[in-house]
Amino acid sequence: MGSFYTKIVGVTFENRQRLISRLNRNNKLTPGTPLTLVAEIDNAYDKYAVKVVTMDGEQLGYISKEINQDIHNNLIRGHKYYVTVGSVSGGQSEDQNYGVNIKVEY
């Protein structure tokens, strides 16, 4: 089994900062928290978009365009990925955005 770490992109759009802040405050976004990858086949901006969502279906952001094509295609073919939170960064002040780093195992 292989693995890699990556940062979730798009965390500053569509009230995701609020979601990440709430989950982080409630200890629901801690290292090891499981997440899910979802191929977003109807994305108007990126035909290989892959959403990163919580187990409750709340979207945290996306896998970056630099690495999403193979992941998207594998998800469409039924391949499973095991994704967990690696760390949450930022958010220490009002002008500092949160970031979420994830571990992806395949």
C-alpha positions in Angstrom: 0.0 0.0 0.0 1.3 3.4 -0.9 0.6 6.8 0.7 1.2 10.5 0.3 0.4 13.7 2.1 -1.2 16.7 0.4 -3.0 19.9 1.3 -6.7 20.4 0.6 -7.2 23.3 -1.8 -10.2 25.6 -2.0 -10.7 25.8 1.8 -11.4 29.6 1.6 -14.4 29.3 -0.6 -18.2 28.8 0.1 -18.0 29.2 4.0 -15.5 26.3 4.3 -13.4 28.3 6.7 -16.4 28.5 9.1 -16.9 24.7 8.7 -13.2 23.9 9.4 -13.2 26.3 12.4 -16.3 24.6 13.9 -15.0 21.1 13.3 -11.6 22.0 14.7 -13.1 23.7 17.8 -15.3 20.6 18.4 -12.3 18.2 18.0 -13.9 16.6 14.9 -11.0 17.5 12.6 -8.0 16.0 14.5 -5.1 14.0 13.2 -6.5 10.6 12.1 -10.0 11.7 11.5 -11.3 9.8 8.5 -12.4 11.7 5.4 -13.8 10.7 2.0 -12.8 11.5 -1.6 -15.6 12.0 -4.1 -15.2 12.4 -7.9 -17.2 15.4 -8.9 -18.2 14.6 -12.4 -20.3 17.7 -13.1 -17.7 20.3 -12.0 -17.8 23.1 -14.6 -14.2 24.2 -13.9 -12.3 20.9 -13.7 -13.5 17.7 -15.3 -11.2 15.8 -12.9 -12.4 17.5 -9.7 -12.1 15.4 -6.5 -14.0 16.7 -3.4 -12.7 16.1 0.1 -15.6 15.6 2.4 -16.2 14.6 6.0 -17.9 11.3 6.9 -21.1 13.4 7.3 -20.8 14.7 3.8 -19.6 18.2 4.5 -17.2 19.5 1.9 -13.8 20.8 3.1 -12.3 21.5 -0.3 -10.6 19.7 -3.2 -7.6 17.6 -4.2 -5.3 19.9 -6.2 -5.4 19.9 -10.0 -1.8 18.8 -10.1 -2.6 15.4 -8.8 -6.4 14.9 -9.2 -6.7 13.3 -12.7 -5.5 9.8 -11.7 -7.4 9.9 -8.4 -10.6 11.0 -10.2 -10.3 8.3 -12.8 -9.6 5.6 -10.2 -12.6 6.7 -8.1 -14.8 6.4 -11.2 -13.5 2.8 -11.7 -14.4 2.0 -8.1 -10.9 2.2 -6.5 -11.0 3.0 -2.8 -8.8 5.5 -1.0 -8.3 5.7 2.8 -8.0 9.4 3.7 -7.3 10.9 7.1 -6.6 14.3 8.5 -2.8 14.8 9.0 -3.0 18.2 10.6 -5.0 21.5 10.7 -2.9 24.7 10.4 -3.6 28.4 10.8 -6.7 30.0 12.4 -4.7 31.4 15.4 -6.0 34.9 14.6 -8.9 36.4 12.7 -6.8 37.3 9.7 -5.2 33.8 9.4 -7.0 31.2 7.3 -7.2 27.5 8.3 -5.5 24.9 6.2 -6.0 21.1 6.3 -3.3 18.6 5.4 -4.4 15.0 4.6 -2.8 11.6 4.3 -4.0 9.6 1.3 -3.4 5.9 1.3 -4.1 3.7 -1.8 
